[in-house]
Amino acid sequence: MKLRFFGKTYVVLTVPEGRLYECDLARTSRIQYKADPSHLSSALLRTVGAVVGGIAVGAVVTLLLGGVLISVEYGATVTKSNNWTTLPECGKVGNNILVQALCADLLPAANVPQEAVYWQTALDGAGNRLNGQHDYIMQFPSSGLPPNSGFWSVTMYYTNHTLVSNSINRYEVSDNSGLVLNANGSLDIYIQNTPPTGNESNWLPAPTGDFLLFLRIYLPGPTVLNGSYKPPPVTEVS
């Protein structure tokens, strides 16, 4: 489009980016540039939108990929026995970033293994979900109590990892709880919602719904540290 002002002829060109160029035909060496504010605003919004969208997509990809990598790391790190699981690498200095992320998620503030080893389960020995509608026994054989130079404990939790409220305010049992051994030296822990008649001293109260258990061994013995010690299964009482 040609425009004539004060004896000068201009050509106004609109390029795809929305920019206006003024060409003084009388002075071809002089080219002036002016920006169309409306087009600049639109371009700016498109740029900002692209940046924000890229960040959002990058964040989603990072979370998904991170979750996959941590899941793979869990499979490579976890030790399982009788449906109990433990993460023996947690608490160690110098772990790679994936192990650190895994432990921060599943076992935060873990001690080094020489100080404590942690086992947990949400399943009975048959692989069924632990639930207070059923009664269970966890039996340690006479020679199978957790070897340690400190103490051991079995703690009851709701599935959200909070302690289970109960009528006797007992949240865990341990070798310091006055547990009564069987005649052959074995130890039965009764895990159920209602008191076991005649065995109240060894009762670990359970909620009415799903729950999970932690077995902690403090100052564990060599067989715990080398992985040869196996916690007994939690067996449903028929």
N, C-alpha and C positions, 0 to 999 in steps of 0.2 A: 504494500500500500504506500502511495506517495503522498506526502504532505508538504505544503509550501507555506513557510512563515518568514516574513520580513525579507523577502527576496531570495530565500534559500529553499532548496528542495531537499526533503528528507525521505528516506525509505525506511519504514518500520517493519522489521521482520520478527515474527514470533516463532521461536524454535520449540521443539517438543518439550524441553525442560521448562518452558514458560518464561523465557528471558526475552527482553526486548532490546534490539540493537538499532541505534540511530546512525544512519550513514549520510554525511553531508556530501551530496553529489558534487558540489562545487569544490570541496576539499576532500578528495578521496583518501588522503593520508590520515584524515582525522575521523576516528570511529569512536563514538561514545557508547558506553554500556550502561543500561539501567535495568534494575531488577523489578519484576512485577511482584509486589508484596503478597498478593493473594496466592500466587503460585509458590512463592518461597515458603509461606506458612504451610501449604499443603505438602511440599517436599519435606519440610522439617518434621511434620507429623508422621509422614511415611517412614522417615529415617528413625525417629524415636520408636515408632511401632515395630520396625524391623529389629532394632536393638533389644527392646523389651521382649519381643517374641523369641529372639535368639537366646537370651538369658534364660527364659522360662523353659525352652526346649532343652537347653544344656543342663539345667538343674534337674529336670525329669530324667534325662538320660543318665546323669551322674548317679542319682538315687537308685535307679533301676540296676545299673551296672554294679554300683557299690553293693547293693543287696545280693546280687548274684555272686559276686566275688566273696563276700562274707559267708554266704551259704556254702560255697565250695570249701572255704577255709574251715568252717565248722566240721564238715565231713572229714577233712583231713586231720583235724586236731582232737576231736572228741573220742573218749574211751567209753565203751559201753559194757555193762555186765549185769545180767539179771534185770534188765530194763532200768538200771541205774546208769546215769551218765556223769562224767566228770571231764573237766578241761584242764589237763595237767600243765599246760603251758601258761595258764593265767598266773599273773603275779611275778613272772620271771622278767628280769631286766634284759633289754635288747631285743624284745620281740618285734617282728615286722609290723607295719601299720595295720594290716588286716587282722592279725591276731589281737593287737591292742583294741581295735574297734569291736571285734567279737567279744572280748572279755569285758569291755566297758558296757556292752549291751546286756550280756547274760550273767556276768559275775563281777560287778563293779567292786572296787576296793578289796580285791583278793590279796591275801598274803602270799609270799613266796611259798612254794610247796613244803619246804622244810619247816615252816611255821604252821601251815594248815592245808589240808586237802578237803575238797568239797564234792560230795556226790549229791545228786538230786534225781527224783523220779516223780512222774505223774501217772505211772502205770503199775499195775500189779505184775506178778511174775508171769502171768499168762498173756500180758499185753493189753489188758483191759483198763479203761480209765478208772483211777481211784475215785471212789464216791462214797459218801457217808451213809448211803442206803445199804451198804454192805459192811461186813465185819472182816478184819484182816489180822493176821499174826505175822510179825517179823521175828524169825527165830535165828539167833546167833548160836552156832554149835559151841560146845564147851571150849574148843580150841580156836574158835573163830571170832572172838571179840576183837574189835579194831585195835591193832597194836599201836601203842603210843607212849610218849613220855609226859603227856599233858592230860588230856581227857577227850572223850568223844561225846557226841550228842545227836539225837534225832529230833528235828523240829517240824512242827505242823504248820502249814500255811494255806490260806486261800489261794486260788489260782492267780490272784493279783499280787501275790507275794506279801500279803499282810498276815499278821498272826491271827490265829483262830480263837475267838472268844469262847469261853466255856465256863461251866459252873464251878470248877475247882481252880480256875486260873493256872492251869498247867499247859504250857505252850511247847515244852520239850521234855524229853527224858534223857538221862545221861548216866555215866558210871558214878555220878555223885548224887543220884536221885533216890538211893535206897532201894533199887530194884531187887527183886527176889529171884534168885537162880532156881532152876529146876534141880531135881535130885542128881541128875547126871552132869550138872555143871553148865548146861545150856541156858540160854536166856530167851524168854518170850516177851515181846512187846505187843500189847493188845491195842490195835488201832481201830477205833469204832466210835460211833456217836453216843452210845449209851454205855454206862459202866459195866465191865465184865465181872459178873458175880464171882467173888472169891479171888479175883486177880486185880483189884483196884490199884494196888501199888505199882503195877506195871502198865497202867492204862494211859494211852496218849489220846486225848479226846479229839474226835474228828467232827467237822461240820456235817450238815445234812446233805450238802451237795458235793461238787468236785473239790479236790484238794491236791496238794503236792507235798512232798517230804524232802528235807535236807538232812543228809548225814555228814557231820563235820568231824574231822579227826585232827586234833591239835598236837603239835610236835609228833607227827606220825613216824611210825617205825619204818625200817628198811623195806619191808614187803609192801607197804603202802606206797612208798616213793618209787619203787621199781615196777609197780603195776601188777604185782602178782597177787596182792590181796583183793578179794572180790566180796563186796557186800552181799548179804543174803537177800533173796527175793521177798517181796511183800506178798503173802499168800492169802487169798480170799478163803474165809471159813465157810464151808458149806452148811 
